[in-house]
């Protein structure tokens, strides 16, 4: 039998009449958390969300979950309702549902169940793109969520803007005239931003930004991993686009425990070898600093 399979098991959580299924990656000292001897001893788990509409079984999430479990952190990959193996229906307007925090109560119930069932002191929620949005909304309402890892999050809600950008990018790719028009468009937007100062755009997701400030004021650890954007300047957005991360950093409470890392050479999915390894490294270092894991040797001393 594949040794990796022996370190995993399927877990089910019932929420609102739906059976939600996930995979539990047992930590290196995996028998200890189930026996109850380590309950309350700073056992923090890591919970991964679906990457968009995809099931929980993405190769990157499996790799990260296995890695964190080997480091002593119980890891979980869950399918939200209607996705992957979980029961339920996918919302008709998925992006609007996610942008409004629609999954927050459901994920909060999953976090609470996992915390109780496995005797954890708390859970870190890790999400990519839309999953990062859901993670932040959930952290603001869940008393069992102790930290958030956001991979390439977005903080706006307008679908129309996304559609315009997509079409403009496609035109700019196909024609030289399109590339020139695209550059002029973003330069004009940059001038508009300069005149507006640090004022938020009209399509900013205000409830989501409030969640960030709530968590920052409470000192909840937040790790942001940023991939390069098209024609962007490192962690900074492209000219003409509002810099939400800078805005959040400058307006957050002084108790904020926010860490932002730019991962060069990867893409939005972080699925390539460089991106996967960098996400693992930065997240493991962050976990070890914010939530030092109880090692096997320390656990043995307690018995």
C-alpha positions as CSV (number, residue, x, y, z in Angstrom):
1,X,0.0,0.0,0.0
2,X,1.1,3.5,-0.7
3,X,2.6,4.9,2.6
4,X,1.0,8.3,1.9
5,X,-2.5,6.7,1.8
6,X,-1.9,5.2,5.3
7,X,-1.4,8.7,6.7
8,X,-4.8,9.9,5.4
9,X,-8.4,9.2,6.1
10,X,-11.8,10.5,4.9
11,X,-13.8,12.7,7.3
12,X,-17.4,13.8,7.1
13,X,-19.1,16.8,8.6
14,X,-22.9,17.4,8.4
15,X,-23.8,21.1,7.9
16,X,-27.4,22.2,7.1
17,X,-28.4,18.7,6.2
18,X,-25.5,18.2,3.7
19,X,-22.7,15.7,4.2
20,X,-19.5,17.6,3.5
21,X,-16.5,15.4,2.8
22,X,-12.8,16.0,3.4
23,X,-9.5,14.3,3.8
24,X,-7.5,14.3,7.0
25,X,-3.7,14.2,6.7
26,X,-2.4,12.8,10.0
27,X,0.5,14.6,11.6
28,X,3.8,12.8,12.2
29,X,2.7,11.9,15.7
30,X,-0.8,11.4,14.3
31,X,-2.0,8.9,17.0
32,X,-1.6,11.4,19.8
33,X,-4.2,13.9,18.8
34,X,-6.8,11.1,18.5
35,X,-6.0,9.7,22.0
36,X,-6.8,13.0,23.6
37,X,-3.5,13.2,25.5
38,X,-2.6,16.4,23.6
39,X,-5.9,18.1,23.7
40,X,-5.5,21.8,24.5
41,X,-1.7,21.6,24.1
42,X,-1.4,24.0,21.2
43,X,-2.3,21.6,18.4
44,X,-3.2,23.9,15.5
45,X,-4.5,22.4,12.3
46,X,-4.5,23.7,8.8
47,X,-7.6,23.5,6.6
48,X,-7.5,23.9,2.8
49,X,-10.5,25.1,0.7
50,X,-11.5,24.2,-2.8
51,X,-9.5,26.2,-5.4
52,X,-12.4,27.9,-7.1
53,X,-14.8,25.4,-8.7
54,X,-12.2,22.6,-8.6
55,X,-12.4,19.6,-6.1
56,X,-10.2,19.5,-3.0
57,X,-7.9,16.9,-4.6
58,X,-5.6,19.4,-6.4
59,X,-2.0,18.2,-6.6
60,X,-0.7,21.3,-4.9
61,X,-3.1,21.1,-2.0
62,X,-2.3,17.5,-1.5
63,X,1.4,18.3,-1.5
64,X,1.1,21.1,1.0
65,X,-1.2,19.2,3.3
66,X,1.2,16.2,3.4
67,X,4.1,18.6,4.0
68,X,2.5,20.4,6.9
69,X,1.3,17.1,8.4
70,X,4.9,15.8,8.3
71,X,5.9,18.9,10.2
72,X,3.4,18.0,13.0
73,X,0.3,20.1,11.9
74,X,-2.9,18.1,11.3
75,X,-4.1,19.1,7.8
76,X,-7.5,18.9,6.3
77,X,-8.8,19.4,2.7
78,X,-12.6,20.0,2.4
79,X,-15.0,20.2,-0.4
80,X,-17.6,22.9,0.1
81,X,-21.3,22.2,-0.7
82,X,-21.8,21.1,-4.3
83,X,-18.1,20.8,-5.0
84,X,-16.1,17.6,-5.3
85,X,-17.5,14.9,-3.1
86,X,-19.7,17.0,-0.9
87,X,-23.5,17.2,-1.1
88,X,-25.4,20.3,-1.7
89,X,-25.8,22.8,-4.6
90,X,-23.3,25.3,-6.0
91,X,-24.8,28.9,-5.9
92,X,-26.1,30.1,-9.2
93,X,-24.0,33.3,-9.0
94,X,-20.9,31.8,-7.4
95,X,-18.6,34.9,-7.5
96,X,-21.3,37.2,-6.0
97,X,-22.0,34.5,-3.3
98,X,-18.3,34.2,-2.4
99,X,-17.7,38.0,-2.5
100,X,-20.6,38.4,0.0
101,X,-19.1,35.9,2.4
102,X,-21.8,33.3,1.6
103,X,-19.6,30.3,2.6
104,X,-18.5,31.8,5.9
105,X,-21.1,30.2,8.2
106,X,-20.7,26.8,6.5
107,X,-16.9,26.9,6.8
108,X,-17.1,28.1,10.3
109,X,-19.2,25.0,11.2
110,X,-16.6,22.8,9.5
111,X,-13.8,24.5,11.5
112,X,-15.7,24.0,14.7
113,X,-16.4,20.3,14.1
114,X,-12.8,19.6,13.1
115,X,-11.5,21.5,16.2
116,X,-13.7,19.5,18.5
117,X,-13.3,16.1,16.8
118,X,-9.5,16.2,16.7
119,X,-8.9,18.1,20.0
120,X,-7.3,21.1,18.3
121,X,-6.6,24.4,19.9
122,X,-7.5,26.1,16.7
123,X,-7.4,26.0,12.9
124,X,-5.6,28.1,10.2
125,X,-7.6,28.4,7.0
126,X,-5.7,28.5,3.8
127,X,-7.3,29.5,0.5
128,X,-6.4,30.5,-3.1
129,X,-8.1,33.4,-4.9
130,X,-11.9,33.1,-4.1
131,X,-10.9,30.6,-1.4
132,X,-8.8,33.4,0.2
133,X,-11.9,35.6,0.2
134,X,-13.9,32.9,2.0
135,X,-11.1,32.3,4.4
136,X,-11.0,35.9,5.5
137,X,-14.8,36.1,5.9
138,X,-14.8,32.9,7.9
139,X,-11.9,34.0,10.2
140,X,-13.9,37.0,11.2
141,X,-16.9,35.0,12.5
142,X,-15.2,31.8,13.7
143,X,-13.8,31.7,17.3
144,X,-11.9,28.5,16.3
145,X,-10.0,30.1,13.4
146,X,-6.6,31.4,14.7
147,X,-5.0,32.4,11.5
148,X,-5.4,32.9,7.7
149,X,-3.2,32.1,4.7
150,X,-4.4,34.0,1.6
151,X,-2.9,33.1,-1.8
152,X,-3.4,35.8,-4.4
153,X,-6.6,37.3,-2.8
154,X,-8.7,40.0,-4.5
155,X,-10.6,42.7,-2.7
156,X,-13.1,44.0,-5.3
157,X,-16.6,42.7,-6.2
158,X,-17.4,44.0,-9.7
159,X,-17.9,41.2,-12.2
160,X,-18.1,43.8,-15.0
161,X,-14.6,45.0,-14.3
162,X,-13.3,41.5,-14.5
163,X,-15.0,41.0,-17.8
164,X,-13.6,44.2,-19.3
165,X,-10.1,43.4,-18.1
166,X,-10.4,39.9,-19.6
167,X,-11.5,41.2,-23.0
168,X,-8.9,44.0,-23.0
169,X,-6.1,41.6,-22.1
170,X,-7.2,39.2,-24.9
171,X,-7.2,42.1,-27.4
172,X,-3.9,43.4,-26.2
173,X,-2.4,39.9,-26.7
174,X,-3.7,39.6,-30.2
175,X,-2.8,43.0,-31.7
176,X,-0.2,45.7,-31.4
177,X,-2.9,48.3,-31.4
178,X,-4.6,46.5,-28.6
179,X,-1.3,46.6,-26.6
180,X,-1.0,50.4,-27.1
181,X,-4.6,50.9,-26.2
182,X,-4.2,48.8,-23.1
183,X,-1.2,50.8,-22.0
184,X,-3.0,54.1,-22.5
185,X,-6.0,52.8,-20.5
186,X,-3.9,51.8,-17.5
187,X,-1.9,55.1,-17.6
188,X,-5.2,57.0,-17.5
189,X,-6.4,54.9,-14.6
190,X,-3.1,55.6,-12.8
191,X,-3.6,59.4,-13.2
192,X,-7.1,58.9,-11.8
193,X,-5.7,57.0,-8.8
194,X,-3.1,59.7,-8.1
195,X,-5.8,62.4,-8.0
196,X,-8.0,60.3,-5.7
197,X,-5.1,59.6,-3.3
198,X,-5.6,56.6,-1.1
199,X,-9.4,56.6,-1.5
200,X,-10.9,53.2,-2.2
201,X,-12.4,52.4,-5.7
202,X,-16.2,52.2,-6.0
203,X,-16.1,48.4,-6.5
204,X,-14.0,47.7,-3.4
205,X,-15.4,44.8,-1.3
206,X,-16.1,46.9,1.9
207,X,-17.4,44.0,4.0
208,X,-14.2,42.0,3.2
209,X,-12.0,44.9,4.0
210,X,-13.8,45.3,7.4
211,X,-13.1,41.7,8.1
212,X,-9.4,42.3,7.5
213,X,-9.3,45.3,9.8
214,X,-11.2,43.4,12.5
215,X,-8.7,40.5,12.4
216,X,-5.8,42.9,12.3
217,X,-7.0,44.8,15.3
218,X,-7.4,41.5,17.2
219,X,-3.8,40.5,16.3
220,X,-4.8,37.5,14.3
221,X,-1.9,36.3,12.2
222,X,-2.4,36.8,8.4
223,X,-0.1,35.5,5.7
224,X,-0.5,36.8,2.2
225,X,1.3,35.1,-0.7
226,X,1.3,37.1,-3.9
227,X,2.1,35.8,-7.4
228,X,3.2,38.1,-10.2
229,X,0.4,39.9,-12.1
230,X,0.6,40.8,-15.8
231,X,2.9,43.8,-16.3
232,X,3.0,44.3,-12.5
233,X,5.9,45.7,-10.5
234,X,6.7,42.9,-8.1
235,X,4.2,42.8,-5.2
236,X,2.8,46.1,-6.5
237,X,-0.2,45.9,-8.9
238,X,0.0,47.0,-12.5
239,X,0.0,50.8,-13.1
240,X,-3.5,52.0,-12.9
241,X,-4.8,49.4,-10.5
242,X,-5.5,50.2,-6.9
243,X,-2.9,48.8,-4.4
244,X,-5.2,47.1,-1.9
245,X,-2.4,45.4,0.1
246,X,-0.6,48.8,0.6
247,X,-3.9,50.3,1.6
248,X,-4.6,47.6,4.1
249,X,-1.1,47.8,5.6
250,X,-1.3,51.6,6.0
251,X,-4.8,51.5,7.5
252,X,-4.5,48.5,9.8
253,X,-4.3,48.6,13.5
254,X,-0.8,48.7,15.1
255,X,-1.5,45.3,16.6
256,X,-1.6,43.8,13.1
257,X,0.3,40.6,12.6
258,X,0.4,40.6,8.8
259,X,3.1,39.1,6.7
260,X,3.2,39.5,2.9
261,X,5.5,37.6,0.5
262,X,5.9,38.0,-3.2
263,X,6.8,34.8,-5.0
264,X,8.5,35.6,-8.3
265,X,8.6,33.2,-11.2
266,X,5.3,31.4,-10.5
267,X,1.7,32.1,-11.6
268,X,-1.7,32.6,-10.0
269,X,-2.2,28.9,-9.2
270,X,1.2,28.4,-7.5
271,X,1.0,24.9,-9.1
272,X,4.4,24.8,-10.7
273,X,7.4,23.4,-8.9
274,X,8.8,26.8,-7.9
275,X,5.4,28.1,-6.7
276,X,4.5,25.0,-4.7
277,X,7.9,24.9,-3.0
278,X,7.8,28.6,-2.1
279,X,4.3,28.3,-0.7
280,X,5.4,25.4,1.4
281,X,8.5,27.2,2.7
282,X,6.8,30.5,3.5
283,X,3.8,28.9,5.2
284,X,5.9,26.4,7.2
285,X,8.1,29.2,8.5
286,X,5.0,31.3,9.3
287,X,3.4,28.4,11.1
288,X,6.5,27.7,13.1
289,X,6.7,31.3,14.2
290,X,3.0,32.0,15.0
291,X,2.0,28.5,16.1
292,X,5.0,26.5,17.3
293,X,4.1,22.9,17.0
294,X,4.3,20.4,19.8
295,X,7.0,17.9,18.6
296,X,6.9,14.2,19.2
297,X,9.8,14.5,21.8
298,X,7.9,17.1,23.7
299,X,4.7,15.0,23.5
300,X,6.4,12.0,24.9
301,X,7.6,14.0,27.9
302,X,4.0,14.8,28.8
303,X,2.9,11.1,29.0
